[in-house]
Each structure stands twice: as C-alpha cells, then as structure tokens.
C-alpha cells in the first residue's frame, strides 16, 4: 500500500475501491464456479442435493424410499457410433420452408406446399396418403386443405429421426470411452425390440410428452399389424423407447437419441446451469425437469395402442412393466407434502435448482418449491410448457395422469404374473388417491364464474387461477376420458374419488386424522357437485380475459402462457378449444352453436400462419408476422385431429365447416 502514500486522498479512495471490487469479483466467481459446477458430471448419483438430512432421517420421517429407477443410472454411458451421413439431395425442413415451394394454394393466402419429396420424408405411410387424397374431396377451401396437407403429415414427414431395433449390451472390456473418459458398454447383436426416436421439430431431442402427442394424432390410422414398417410398428417402437427412457430416469422429460441410432447426443447449454437431484447422464438425457404429464403421456399412448390393436405382446416382453412400476413409484414418492404430521420437513425425492434470469426456470426453497400439504395428488415441479409450477399440485397434469393410470391398468391386469396384478392394483389405487386430492382442493369459487377448477393448488388452500396453452390444460380435461359425461363421472366406474383409509399392515400408507376428516368432507361434496357445470364454468373463465394468460387481439385470441409471455397466443390452445367444443362435458348447446365456436377457432388458426402454411407454436395476437417455431410437430398434429373431428361431428352439409369457403 506504499504507492498510496503519495497519491491524493481522492485517488487513494478510488484505488482502494477498485481493489475491493476486483477481490470481490474474484471471490464470487470462485464460489459461483463451486456452487454451479461442482454438482455436475458423473459420479454423483448418491448426492442428496441441496437438502441436508441426518443419517436415517428418511426412515424417521416416514419418507418412502425413492425407487431405484428414479436414481441416476449408475452404469457407464453407452458409446455412440458414428452418425450416418444425411442424403445430400434432401433439404432440411427449415430450408424447405424458406424456399416456399409451389404450387401455392389457390386461395388468397397462397400457402406453399412444404411437404418434402417422398424420398426425403422420414416415414411414408400409404394410409395417410390415401386419407389426404380423400380429404381433398371433403375440404372444399384450397387454403384450408393446403394447411391440412402440410400440417397433419408433418411429424411423419420430418420428425421420425430414426427407427430400428434395440441391441444387446455387452460388457465394458475393450469398449470405447464415453463422456468423461469412462468406459462404456459395447453394443451387441440386434434384438427384436422395435425402437422409434421422434424429435419435436426444431429441437433435436425426444420429449416424452411431445413425441407421444405427435404419434397419438395418427390414432385414426392405427391398425393391428406385426410388420415393422407399419404404423403399428412405429407406435410399438415409440412405446419401447419411452419405456427405456423412463426406467433410466423417471423424473426426466426429454432424452437423447438411443445409442443404436448412431446419432450423436445433442448439446444442451442448460446442463451446467441446472442442478436436478438425483442428477442425470447427459449422454442419455437431454434435459431433466420433473413433469408429471410426461409419464401420463407414456401411459396414454400405451393404452391407445392396446385399445386400438388388441395387441399386448410388447407390454410383457420388453421394458414396459418396469417403466410403469418406475413411474408409479416415482409419482407416489412425490405425493409427500412438505411437512410430516409432527412438523418435520420431509426429504423430497426430487429437487431442482438452476442458475437463470427467468423465475420460471428454477424452484424456490433450495429446489423444493413452494410448500405443499399432502392431499393425494402428485407434486410436479414443472408444467407441460417446461415452466416451473407456482403451487406444485398441477391439477390438469394430475387429472391426465389419473385417467391414464385407469386406462392403462387393464394392460397390466392381462399380463402374466402376480407382479402384474399388483402393478395394476397400484395404478388404480394411485388414481383413486389423485382423484381424492382433486376433490379436496381443486375446485374453488370464482367471483364471476362460480365454482371453477384451479390450475394449481398447494393443499393449504392456495390456488392459482389461470390456464396455460400447453396440454394438459384445464381446457383439455375432457380429452383425457373415454366418457366425457363429467370429470367425476369419467372416473366413477373404475376409480371413485372417495378413498378408504389405507392399512400399513398390508404394505400401504395409513391416513392421518386430518386426512380422514378431509375424506369425509369430500364425500359430502361429491354428492352435491355438478362437474359438468364446473367444467363449463372453468371453460368460460379460461376463454375470457379473466384468465391472466388469455391473449386477445385482432389476429388470434387464445390462451398463451408465461413461457413466451403475455400477448402471445398459442394456436394449440385454439385447436384444443375447437376439439373440446364437441365434447358433451363442454355444453349441451345446439349443433349450430357448436359449429360457430369451432369455426371461430379454425379461422384464427388459418389466418395466423403468416403465409407459412403450417401451425406455429405462438403468434403475437396483434401481429401475425411475429411468431415462434414453424417446425413444431405437436401443434400441427392437433390441427389434423381437429379437421378429422370436424368431419366426424359436423353434419352441416353444404353449410358444414369443411364445405364452406374460408376466403
């Protein structure tokens, strides 16, 4: 400090301040690196995350053990073979869109024809081509037909990134080194287990929810077929690969290509910013956010295949049963509230923290999220939009999961072995508990709309009144039930909302006195509630400016969400509004009134593509040229679903929606 003696007091103060700032910056950089970087990489599968718990505390608090499948895969990473070279003459879909190939549609919108040539499509399906030919005679408006022609095949045309068969895993001796230089198991001969890797579009990874929804859109074309090249084979491959992923990490939502594909893993820049516990292997998992609807989507697409084809062979032969067991156990572990009956804070089976400048990308309370009180529903940290929940009982996700558990339980029932019957029983029991929690907390009064279903609740009486565009949403609830008479009615035949106290002697959980009283109160509520009316109240709320994320404007008025912010409507939500308008749960209106509502939704989607001829993720409600993601398979599949639903339901003849002009 001798150099300061000859300096002026002002200069000396400035030099001291600069020195302090430099030292502070170095200190913060060092500790941020420690806090953010240290938890990542392999070798931390046993880490307990941000919470500290004394040895044996899990047993003391009565916390169910996290299922083995919920812990990061301890095996070394699998080597990735060299990727196959793409066909040099095939354009990437984004480039094809930029070229706007013709011929343009004959209407005023002049939509391009953006289907790749047959040789460049990722999957060709003859029944789809026959459907497109037939629908050209049904859809009279050239722009509406072109949007259907581009959108409905979009996933099959461009997003079936790889199809093939699983390969046996051999030992690690002599195998290639994986990430971090660790030895990885070598791949052996092919098996007969089909695999299908489906990307979301412009993101080269497989989301459980998105891929299931994308393939589900082709349900009308699904037939029983043992051929690998059939749509049934594609569907089986998706179920098998999703089952593999769930057994690896049931709390994760998006995954890397399977090693058999030869496709290198996609780099995720958020990996070093996020700290989920248990951690995950970035060679196998693309991103890891606990989203309950991911597991619901797997069960839904499984049940749809079984119901449509009658084929149960794959469910008992490969990893499906293990995946469902992992899903049930992982979800049951997340039924715990924040506090035990004696007030102790309970250890959560999954936590998440992230370095971010967006509040929706991390959880409060050191990764626990906001406190919850156990009511039977399952806590989920993130929404289907990949945004963090505010209150962790995300109601639409719980309803979808419970309905999917009921629909898929008969598959387990029909598989051999006592463990299969036990799995089916656990699936139904978990669904009952979820519906009981729904009864307890999900219906709340609204000052303008009467009783409505809350988007999120916490079990303490807190409720988040909103809806988000992404499915599952409140708006989409009728789509999860085979019978749409009512939310309660759809479950009553198999899983009544009322749940009897469970006896610990039989390996089940005992209810506290508070929970028993709560159950009795809910039994009384069930006998008086009109769930059809409650859903209709909710629907009116969701499709109004009382919903804080309803984006209203001259281009498109539909539900949006915090993922892209206020004023950004998602065409997906308009399509769901159209689909649910036909459900008896939505209303008992005359067909002409329903037709008018569907027409309004259809026209908004038709007029909000900015001339691209495909459905976007989001659109500025006041400027159709401000949009996100023109390569988004999920929304494009939903557009096809709506068109086929209109053909089935609309009996308007010459005045029908597919017969009229949209010019």
HURA-V14558 format. One record per residue. RES is the residue in one small letter. PHI is phi in degrees with one decimal (none if undefined). BURIAL is + if it has 9 or more other ideal C-beta (glycine too) atoms within 8 Angstrom, else -. D_FIRST is the distance of its C-alpha to the first C-alpha in Angstrom with 2 decimals. Layout:
BEGIN
res = (RES | RES)
phi = (PHI | PHI)
burial = (BURIAL | BURIAL)
d_first = (D_FIRST | D_FIRST)
END
This chain:
BEGIN
res = (x | x | x | x | x | x | x | x | x | x | x | x | x | x | x | x | x | x | x | x | x | x | x | x | x | x | x | x | x | x | x | x | x | x | x | x | x | x | x | x | x | x | x | x | x | x | x | x | x | x | x | x | x | x | x | x | x | x | x | x | x | x | x | x | x | x | x | x | x | x | x | x | x | x | x | x | x | x | x | x | x | x | x | x | x | x | x | x | x | x | x | x | x | x | x | x | x | x | x | x | x | x | x | x | x | x | x | x | x | x | x | x | x | x | x | x | x | x | x | x | x | x | x | x | x | x | x | x | x | x | x | x | x | x | x | x | x | x | x | x | x | x | x | x | x | x | x | x | x | x | x | x | x | x | x | x | x | x | x | x | x | x | x | x | x | x | x | x | x | x | x | x | x | x | x | x | x | x | x | x | x | x | x | x | x | x | x | x | x | x | x | x | x | x | x | x | x | x | x | x | x | x | x | x | x | x | x | x | x | x | x | x | x | x | x | x | x | x | x | x | x | x | x | x | x | x | x | x | x | x | x | x | x | x | x | x | x | x | x | x | x | x | x | x | x | x | x | x | x | x | x | x | x | x | x | x | x | x | x | x | x | x | x | x | x | x | x | x | x | x | x | x | x | x | x | x | x | x | x | x | x | x | x | x | x | x | x | x | x | x | x | x | x | x | x | x | x | x | x | x | x | x | x | x | x | x | x | x | x | x | x | x | x | x | x | x | x | x | x | x | x | x | x | x | x | x | x | x | x | x | x | x | x | x | x | x | x | x | x | x | x | x | x | x | x | x | x | x | x | x | x | x | x | x | x | x | x | x | x | x | x | x | x | x | x | x | x | x | x | x | x | x | x | x | x | x | x | x | x | x | x | x | x | x | x | x | x | x | x | x | x | x | x | x | x | x | x | x | x | x | x | x | x | x | x | x | x | x | x | x | x | x | x | x | x | x | x | x | x | x | x | x | x | x | x | x | x | x | x | x | x | x | x | x | x | x | x | x | x | x | x | x | x | x | x | x | x | x | x | x | x | x | x | x | x | x | x | x | x | x | x | x | x | x | x | x | x | x | x | x | x | x | x | x | x | x | x | x | x | x | x | x | x | x | x | x | x | x | x | x | x | x | x | x | x | x | x | x | x | x | x | x | x | x | x | x | x | x | x | x | x | x | x | x | x | x | x | x | x | x | x | x | x | x | x | x | x | x | x | x | x | x | x | x | x | x | x | x | x | x | x | x | x | x | x | x | x | x | x | x | x | x | x | x | x | x | x | x | x | x | x | x | x | x | x | x | x | x | x | x | x | x | x | x | x | x | x | x | x | x | x | x | x | x | x | x | x | x | x | x | x | x | x | x | x | x | x | x | x | x | x | x | x | x | x | x | x | x | x | x | x | x | x | x | x | x | x | x | x | x | x | x | x | x | x | x | x | x | x | x | x | x | x | x | x | x | x | x | x | x | x | x | x | x | x | x | x | x | x | x | x | x | x | x | x | x | x | x | x | x | x | x | x)
phi = (none | -63.3 | -65.2 | -83.4 | -65.4 | -89.5 | -86.1 | -66.9 | -55.8 | -64.6 | -66.5 | -61.5 | -61.4 | -64.2 | -66.1 | -62.8 | -62.3 | -62.9 | -62.7 | -62.2 | -63.4 | -63.0 | -63.5 | -63.6 | -61.7 | -61.6 | -62.2 | -65.9 | -59.4 | -61.1 | -75.6 | -63.3 | -60.8 | -64.5 | -69.8 | -88.7 | -81.1 | -60.0 | -72.7 | -99.8 | 93.8 | -84.6 | 87.6 | -118.5 | -60.9 | -91.8 | -63.4 | -94.9 | 80.2 | -73.3 | -91.4 | -115.6 | -133.5 | -64.6 | -56.6 | 84.0 | -66.1 | -59.7 | -67.4 | -62.4 | -87.9 | 73.9 | -79.3 | -65.5 | -64.8 | -67.2 | -59.5 | -55.9 | -68.4 | -82.3 | -90.7 | -51.0 | -56.4 | -77.9 | -71.1 | -61.4 | -69.2 | -83.3 | -67.4 | -108.1 | -64.7 | -62.4 | -68.5 | -73.9 | -75.0 | -69.4 | -62.6 | -66.3 | -90.0 | -96.1 | -77.9 | -64.5 | -61.3 | -61.2 | -68.5 | -60.2 | -63.0 | -63.3 | -76.8 | 47.3 | -65.5 | -101.7 | -74.6 | -69.0 | -62.5 | -79.5 | -85.3 | -67.7 | -83.7 | 52.3 | -66.4 | -73.7 | -100.2 | -105.3 | -72.7 | -65.0 | -58.4 | -50.9 | -71.0 | -106.8 | -76.6 | -79.4 | -161.4 | -109.5 | -129.8 | -64.7 | -67.5 | -67.9 | -63.4 | -65.0 | -63.0 | -62.1 | -63.8 | -65.0 | -67.5 | -65.8 | -86.4 | -91.3 | -88.1 | -82.4 | -81.0 | -66.6 | -72.1 | -64.1 | -64.3 | -63.0 | -64.1 | -65.9 | -62.5 | -78.2 | -82.4 | -61.2 | -81.3 | -56.5 | -65.4 | -66.0 | -68.8 | -132.5 | -124.0 | -84.1 | -64.4 | -159.9 | -134.6 | -179.9 | -128.0 | -66.5 | -120.5 | -64.3 | -97.6 | -95.3 | -71.2 | -92.6 | -64.9 | 77.6 | -81.5 | -71.2 | -80.5 | -93.9 | -60.0 | 78.4 | 76.3 | -81.4 | -71.1 | -124.8 | -67.5 | -80.5 | -94.7 | -100.9 | -66.1 | -67.8 | -105.9 | -96.1 | -81.4 | -74.2 | -133.7 | -134.9 | -107.0 | -117.5 | -89.8 | -81.3 | 133.2 | -78.2 | -112.1 | -86.0 | -155.0 | -110.9 | -81.8 | -59.3 | -64.3 | -62.8 | -63.6 | -64.1 | -67.3 | -61.6 | -74.5 | -58.8 | -59.7 | -95.1 | -54.5 | -60.9 | -97.8 | -76.1 | -134.8 | -63.0 | -164.6 | -82.2 | -66.4 | -65.3 | -81.4 | -79.9 | -61.8 | -61.8 | -64.9 | -60.3 | -65.0 | -61.0 | -61.8 | -65.3 | -60.2 | -63.7 | -70.5 | -63.1 | -61.6 | -59.3 | -60.2 | -67.6 | -68.6 | -74.0 | -150.8 | -67.2 | -91.8 | -100.7 | -120.1 | -140.4 | -135.5 | -82.4 | -61.5 | -66.9 | -60.0 | -62.5 | -75.0 | 76.8 | -90.4 | -70.1 | -58.9 | -84.4 | -72.9 | -111.8 | -62.9 | -81.7 | -57.6 | -84.6 | -102.3 | -107.4 | -135.0 | -79.8 | -129.0 | -65.7 | -75.9 | -137.6 | -90.7 | -69.4 | -75.6 | -102.0 | -113.4 | -80.4 | -152.3 | -133.4 | -127.6 | -75.6 | -126.5 | -57.5 | -65.7 | -63.2 | -68.6 | -61.3 | -65.7 | -60.7 | -66.1 | -64.9 | -70.6 | -67.5 | -63.3 | -63.1 | -62.9 | -63.3 | -67.7 | -79.5 | -105.0 | 73.8 | -91.7 | -111.0 | -61.1 | -70.3 | -71.0 | -97.6 | -94.3 | -115.1 | -106.4 | -61.2 | -63.4 | -65.1 | -67.9 | -66.7 | -61.3 | -62.4 | -66.0 | -65.0 | -68.1 | -64.1 | -69.1 | -61.1 | -64.8 | -94.5 | -78.8 | -59.3 | -81.2 | -69.3 | -116.2 | -76.7 | -59.7 | -88.7 | 95.7 | -67.6 | -75.5 | -88.3 | -74.9 | -84.6 | -68.5 | -147.3 | -135.5 | -153.6 | -129.8 | -148.2 | -84.2 | -159.2 | -104.7 | -118.4 | -63.4 | -84.8 | -109.7 | -151.0 | -112.8 | -76.4 | 55.6 | 55.4 | 93.3 | -77.6 | 86.1 | -64.9 | -58.4 | -132.4 | -114.9 | -55.9 | -139.1 | 114.5 | -73.8 | -102.1 | -70.6 | -132.5 | -81.4 | -132.8 | -86.0 | -64.7 | -81.8 | 73.0 | -93.4 | -65.4 | -72.8 | -88.8 | -107.3 | -82.5 | -85.4 | -78.5 | -63.7 | -59.9 | -65.8 | -65.9 | -63.4 | -61.8 | -64.8 | -63.1 | -63.0 | -68.5 | -59.4 | -62.4 | -69.6 | -90.2 | -57.9 | -60.2 | -63.7 | -61.2 | -58.7 | -90.7 | -86.0 | -71.7 | 103.3 | -64.7 | -66.5 | -68.6 | -65.0 | -65.4 | -63.6 | -60.4 | -64.3 | -66.7 | -63.1 | -68.7 | -64.6 | -64.3 | -61.5 | -61.0 | -64.1 | -64.3 | -64.1 | -64.7 | -64.8 | -58.9 | -59.9 | -70.7 | -130.7 | -80.9 | -94.8 | -134.6 | -79.4 | -118.7 | -64.4 | -107.9 | -114.9 | 79.3 | -68.3 | -132.7 | -92.7 | -75.3 | -73.9 | -140.2 | -138.3 | -119.8 | 83.8 | -97.0 | 110.6 | -76.0 | -144.9 | -106.8 | -94.9 | -168.6 | -144.6 | -114.6 | -66.2 | -68.7 | -88.8 | -79.6 | -128.2 | -61.1 | -59.1 | -87.1 | -50.2 | -61.0 | -74.6 | -93.4 | -121.0 | -65.0 | -106.6 | -99.8 | -57.6 | -169.2 | -60.2 | -68.9 | -62.6 | -65.1 | -97.8 | -63.2 | -68.2 | -118.0 | -131.3 | -59.1 | -67.9 | -77.3 | -119.4 | -73.7 | -56.3 | -103.2 | -97.5 | -66.9 | -64.5 | -94.2 | 81.0 | -120.4 | -90.9 | -86.0 | -90.1 | -72.6 | -60.1 | -59.9 | -67.6 | -65.4 | -63.6 | -61.0 | -63.1 | -64.1 | -64.5 | -69.9 | -61.2 | -67.5 | -63.7 | -58.8 | -72.1 | -114.1 | -80.5 | -104.2 | -72.3 | -62.3 | -68.5 | -63.5 | -64.3 | -63.6 | -59.2 | -63.0 | -62.6 | -62.5 | -62.6 | -61.1 | -93.3 | -131.4 | -76.1 | -73.5 | -77.9 | -61.3 | -112.8 | -88.7 | -93.5 | -116.3 | -176.2 | -72.6 | -84.9 | -156.4 | -118.2 | -158.8 | -69.7 | -119.2 | 167.0 | -70.2 | -58.9 | -119.0 | 96.7 | -59.5 | 84.1 | -110.6 | -82.2 | -103.8 | -53.7 | -52.1 | -68.5 | -64.8 | -67.0 | -66.1 | -60.5 | -66.6 | -63.0 | -76.0 | -60.6 | -82.6 | -77.9 | -56.4 | -62.3 | -73.8 | -174.2 | -113.1 | -73.4 | -67.8 | -54.5 | -64.8 | -68.9 | -63.0 | -59.2 | -64.3 | -66.7 | -64.3 | -60.2 | -62.7 | -67.3 | -63.4 | -65.4 | -62.9 | -67.4 | -60.5 | -95.2 | -122.3 | -96.1 | 55.6 | 78.2 | -78.2 | 78.9 | -136.9 | -89.1 | -90.4 | -69.5 | -141.9 | -140.2 | -64.3 | -62.7 | -114.1 | -154.4 | -66.2 | -85.4 | -106.7 | -146.4 | -126.0 | 56.4 | -92.7 | -120.5 | -139.7 | -61.2 | -57.6 | -65.5 | -66.9 | -64.6 | -63.0 | -61.5 | -61.9 | -59.0 | -65.5 | -60.4 | -68.5 | -68.5 | -61.7 | -59.4 | -71.1 | -98.5 | -82.8 | -108.1 | -82.7 | 60.8 | -63.9 | -92.5 | -65.2 | -65.9 | -87.8 | -96.6 | -82.6 | -85.9 | -113.1 | -84.8)
burial = (- | - | - | + | - | - | + | - | - | - | - | + | - | - | + | + | - | - | - | - | - | - | - | - | - | - | - | - | - | - | - | + | - | - | - | + | - | - | + | + | - | + | - | + | + | - | + | - | + | - | + | - | - | - | - | - | + | + | - | - | + | - | + | + | - | + | + | - | + | + | + | + | + | - | - | + | + | + | + | + | - | - | - | - | - | - | - | - | - | + | - | - | + | + | - | + | + | - | - | - | - | - | - | + | + | - | + | - | + | - | + | + | + | + | + | + | - | - | - | + | + | - | + | - | + | - | + | + | + | - | + | + | - | - | + | + | - | - | + | - | + | - | + | + | + | + | + | + | + | + | + | + | + | + | + | + | + | + | + | + | + | + | + | - | + | + | + | - | - | - | - | - | - | - | + | - | - | + | + | - | - | + | - | + | + | + | + | - | - | - | - | - | + | + | + | + | + | + | + | + | + | - | - | - | + | + | + | + | + | + | + | + | + | + | + | + | + | + | - | - | + | + | + | - | + | - | - | - | - | + | + | + | + | + | + | + | + | + | + | + | + | + | + | + | + | + | + | + | + | + | + | + | + | + | + | + | + | + | + | + | + | + | + | - | + | + | - | + | - | - | + | - | + | + | + | + | + | + | + | + | + | + | + | + | + | + | + | + | + | + | + | + | + | + | + | + | + | + | + | + | + | + | + | + | + | + | - | + | + | - | + | + | - | + | + | + | - | - | + | + | + | + | + | + | + | + | + | + | + | + | + | + | + | + | + | + | + | + | + | + | - | - | - | - | - | + | + | + | + | + | + | + | + | + | - | - | - | - | - | - | - | + | + | - | - | - | + | + | + | + | + | + | + | + | + | + | + | + | + | + | + | + | + | + | + | + | + | + | + | - | + | + | + | + | + | + | + | + | + | + | + | + | + | + | + | + | + | + | + | + | + | + | + | - | + | - | - | - | - | + | + | - | + | + | - | + | + | + | + | + | + | + | + | + | + | + | + | + | + | + | + | + | + | + | - | + | - | - | + | - | + | + | + | + | + | + | + | + | + | - | - | - | + | + | + | - | + | + | + | + | + | + | + | + | + | + | + | + | + | + | + | - | - | + | - | + | + | + | + | + | + | + | - | - | + | - | + | + | + | - | + | + | - | - | - | - | - | - | - | - | - | - | - | - | + | + | - | + | + | - | + | + | + | - | + | + | - | - | + | - | + | + | + | + | + | + | + | + | + | + | + | + | + | - | - | - | + | - | + | + | + | - | + | - | + | + | + | + | + | + | + | + | + | + | - | - | + | + | + | + | + | + | + | + | + | + | + | + | + | + | + | + | + | - | + | + | - | - | - | - | + | - | + | + | + | - | + | + | + | - | + | + | + | + | + | + | + | + | + | + | - | + | + | + | + | + | + | + | + | + | + | - | - | + | - | - | + | - | + | + | + | + | + | + | + | + | + | + | + | + | + | + | + | + | + | + | + | - | - | + | - | + | - | - | - | + | + | + | + | + | - | + | -)
d_first = (0.00 | 3.81 | 5.44 | 5.62 | 7.53 | 10.39 | 10.75 | 13.53 | 13.36 | 15.10 | 12.91 | 9.74 | 11.97 | 13.21 | 10.09 | 9.36 | 13.10 | 13.33 | 10.98 | 13.17 | 16.24 | 15.69 | 15.22 | 18.19 | 20.26 | 19.82 | 20.81 | 23.81 | 24.95 | 25.00 | 26.97 | 29.27 | 30.11 | 30.89 | 32.94 | 34.83 | 35.23 | 35.94 | 39.28 | 40.83 | 42.78 | 45.60 | 45.80 | 45.00 | 48.56 | 48.30 | 45.21 | 45.84 | 43.57 | 41.37 | 43.57 | 43.48 | 46.84 | 47.88 | 50.23 | 53.69 | 52.59 | 54.53 | 57.72 | 56.90 | 56.44 | 59.54 | 57.71 | 59.97 | 58.56 | 57.19 | 59.78 | 59.00 | 59.32 | 56.54 | 54.00 | 52.39 | 54.69 | 53.75 | 55.61 | 53.84 | 53.77 | 56.82 | 56.63 | 57.13 | 59.75 | 59.31 | 60.08 | 63.39 | 63.35 | 64.35 | 67.56 | 66.64 | 69.12 | 67.91 | 65.42 | 62.73 | 63.85 | 61.13 | 62.30 | 65.90 | 65.07 | 63.42 | 66.60 | 68.78 | 71.82 | 75.27 | 77.82 | 76.31 | 78.02 | 80.89 | 79.57 | 77.39 | 74.14 | 74.79 | 72.95 | 72.32 | 73.63 | 70.51 | 72.15 | 71.39 | 74.45 | 76.18 | 74.90 | 71.28 | 71.53 | 69.86 | 73.00 | 76.52 | 78.81 | 82.42 | 83.00 | 80.08 | 81.57 | 84.94 | 83.38 | 81.78 | 85.17 | 86.90 | 84.35 | 84.85 | 88.29 | 86.98 | 84.04 | 85.67 | 82.63 | 81.13 | 77.53 | 77.71 | 79.25 | 76.64 | 73.81 | 75.62 | 76.29 | 72.62 | 71.10 | 73.27 | 73.15 | 69.44 | 68.25 | 71.05 | 70.68 | 66.93 | 65.19 | 67.06 | 64.38 | 66.09 | 69.19 | 70.27 | 70.74 | 68.53 | 68.16 | 68.15 | 64.87 | 65.10 | 62.87 | 59.39 | 60.38 | 59.90 | 58.65 | 55.94 | 52.37 | 51.32 | 47.93 | 45.29 | 47.52 | 49.75 | 53.42 | 55.77 | 59.49 | 61.77 | 64.35 | 67.98 | 71.29 | 71.91 | 73.36 | 75.55 | 72.79 | 72.29 | 68.81 | 67.86 | 64.35 | 64.10 | 61.08 | 60.42 | 60.58 | 57.40 | 55.35 | 56.26 | 56.38 | 59.08 | 58.73 | 61.27 | 62.17 | 62.36 | 64.32 | 66.77 | 67.30 | 67.72 | 70.44 | 72.00 | 72.90 | 75.50 | 77.29 | 80.48 | 80.78 | 80.20 | 83.24 | 83.83 | 83.48 | 82.63 | 81.70 | 78.07 | 78.13 | 79.42 | 77.48 | 78.13 | 76.48 | 73.46 | 73.33 | 73.67 | 70.83 | 68.56 | 69.48 | 68.95 | 65.52 | 64.38 | 65.67 | 63.63 | 60.47 | 61.06 | 61.61 | 58.26 | 56.24 | 58.30 | 55.29 | 54.38 | 55.96 | 55.56 | 56.01 | 55.74 | 58.84 | 60.78 | 60.19 | 63.89 | 63.36 | 61.27 | 58.97 | 55.28 | 53.25 | 51.60 | 47.82 | 46.68 | 43.24 | 43.11 | 43.37 | 39.64 | 39.18 | 41.91 | 42.30 | 45.94 | 46.98 | 48.98 | 47.29 | 49.38 | 49.95 | 49.02 | 51.68 | 54.33 | 52.92 | 51.63 | 50.24 | 50.62 | 51.24 | 53.74 | 56.50 | 59.77 | 61.81 | 61.02 | 63.12 | 65.70 | 66.06 | 66.73 | 69.44 | 70.92 | 71.32 | 72.76 | 75.31 | 76.29 | 77.05 | 79.12 | 81.03 | 81.76 | 82.77 | 83.91 | 82.10 | 80.27 | 80.09 | 76.41 | 75.28 | 76.48 | 75.88 | 72.18 | 69.05 | 70.16 | 70.98 | 67.71 | 65.80 | 67.65 | 67.04 | 63.30 | 63.39 | 65.32 | 63.16 | 59.85 | 61.12 | 62.50 | 59.13 | 57.67 | 60.27 | 58.20 | 56.74 | 53.27 | 54.59 | 57.18 | 59.93 | 58.01 | 54.90 | 52.78 | 50.82 | 52.59 | 51.02 | 51.64 | 53.14 | 50.94 | 47.62 | 45.53 | 42.02 | 40.58 | 37.47 | 38.99 | 38.86 | 42.52 | 43.61 | 46.80 | 45.10 | 43.90 | 45.16 | 43.74 | 43.36 | 41.59 | 44.41 | 47.33 | 48.12 | 49.48 | 51.60 | 55.26 | 58.28 | 60.75 | 63.97 | 65.28 | 63.53 | 60.89 | 57.24 | 55.88 | 52.27 | 53.02 | 55.77 | 57.91 | 55.64 | 52.79 | 51.08 | 50.01 | 52.52 | 51.77 | 54.40 | 55.13 | 58.90 | 59.48 | 63.13 | 64.48 | 62.93 | 64.47 | 67.85 | 67.80 | 66.82 | 69.53 | 72.15 | 71.16 | 71.36 | 74.88 | 75.92 | 74.62 | 75.83 | 79.39 | 78.09 | 76.75 | 79.98 | 82.06 | 80.11 | 81.46 | 80.01 | 79.19 | 75.51 | 76.47 | 78.37 | 75.49 | 73.11 | 75.45 | 75.72 | 71.95 | 71.64 | 74.19 | 72.71 | 69.24 | 70.79 | 72.58 | 69.41 | 67.63 | 70.54 | 70.54 | 66.91 | 67.83 | 70.59 | 68.34 | 65.48 | 65.86 | 68.38 | 67.01 | 68.46 | 67.47 | 68.28 | 70.02 | 71.26 | 72.31 | 71.44 | 69.20 | 67.37 | 63.60 | 61.35 | 59.07 | 59.35 | 57.45 | 60.28 | 58.98 | 60.74 | 58.02 | 59.31 | 57.98 | 60.71 | 60.32 | 61.47 | 59.83 | 61.64 | 61.09 | 63.91 | 64.32 | 64.25 | 66.29 | 68.41 | 69.24 | 70.44 | 74.16 | 73.49 | 72.60 | 76.03 | 79.35 | 81.01 | 79.51 | 81.59 | 78.55 | 75.24 | 76.77 | 80.12 | 78.66 | 77.37 | 80.23 | 82.56 | 80.13 | 77.14 | 77.81 | 74.82 | 75.88 | 74.48 | 75.96 | 73.69 | 72.87 | 73.69 | 71.06 | 73.85 | 74.74 | 71.22 | 70.31 | 67.99 | 69.23 | 68.59 | 67.14 | 69.24 | 67.22 | 67.94 | 71.63 | 71.87 | 70.08 | 72.59 | 75.53 | 74.16 | 73.73 | 77.31 | 78.51 | 76.35 | 77.66 | 81.22 | 80.59 | 78.09 | 79.30 | 76.80 | 78.39 | 77.78 | 74.25 | 73.41 | 75.06 | 73.04 | 69.90 | 70.94 | 71.49 | 68.07 | 66.34 | 68.12 | 67.25 | 64.28 | 63.93 | 62.23 | 58.60 | 58.52 | 61.83 | 61.09 | 63.73 | 64.55 | 67.22 | 66.45 | 66.33 | 66.10 | 65.16 | 62.74 | 59.22 | 56.21 | 52.45 | 52.01 | 52.36 | 52.26 | 54.62 | 57.16 | 57.53 | 60.98 | 61.83 | 65.29 | 65.47 | 65.83 | 68.64 | 70.41 | 70.10 | 71.51 | 74.43 | 75.00 | 74.94 | 77.24 | 80.08 | 79.36 | 81.73 | 78.75 | 77.49 | 80.63 | 84.41 | 84.66 | 87.37 | 86.78 | 86.56 | 83.65 | 81.81 | 82.54 | 81.02 | 77.78 | 77.50 | 78.32 | 75.45 | 72.95 | 74.45 | 74.35 | 70.68 | 69.76 | 72.08 | 70.49 | 66.82 | 66.48 | 65.50 | 68.28 | 66.86 | 69.85 | 67.82 | 66.35 | 62.62 | 60.19 | 59.36 | 60.35 | 59.02 | 61.81 | 61.74 | 61.25 | 63.03 | 60.92 | 57.76 | 58.19 | 56.62 | 58.06 | 61.40 | 61.69 | 61.92 | 64.83 | 65.01 | 65.77 | 68.18 | 70.11 | 70.39 | 71.93 | 74.59 | 75.20 | 75.83 | 78.26 | 80.25 | 80.22 | 81.58 | 84.36 | 85.24 | 85.13 | 85.98 | 89.75 | 89.74 | 91.86 | 91.62 | 89.21 | 86.98 | 83.34 | 83.87 | 86.97 | 85.67 | 83.93 | 80.20 | 80.21)
END
